[in-house]
Amino acid sequence: MTNHSEALLRLLESRGMGVSSLFLESADREVDVGIHPHEVGSPQRIRFDIHVVTGGAEKPPEDSIDQVLDYEYLPAALDRVLAMDRPALLETLATRLLDEVLAPSEAVAASVSITKLDALEDGGRLGCSMTRLK
């Protein structure tokens, strides 16, 4: 199965666009999220995977960080979102994160995947993914 990020890249490439992607993968955090009474006030291990498409695949005019979108903004965006008021839904968390990572003008699309790592006793994982084009 193709994940959201791969589908997004394929869509843009099919339109004849070269694409560049920044990403933050496997960023694990303890997050107080959930709708069930036993989840409230009990942080859970959550994994975040974020992919941001920044447009073409051309060489920057200069080999300098100020010529590109610095990928270090991704963990900072995640930290800002996690500092907001407690969400009940992963979908709320995902939309907040999409809003943050799509804020820079260079960002043209993004995909966020959020996974509860310990939600099931059999080791299975639950979560949600969202993708947005600007």
Order of alpha helices (4+ residues) and beta strands (2+ residues): alpha-beta-beta-alpha-alpha-beta-beta
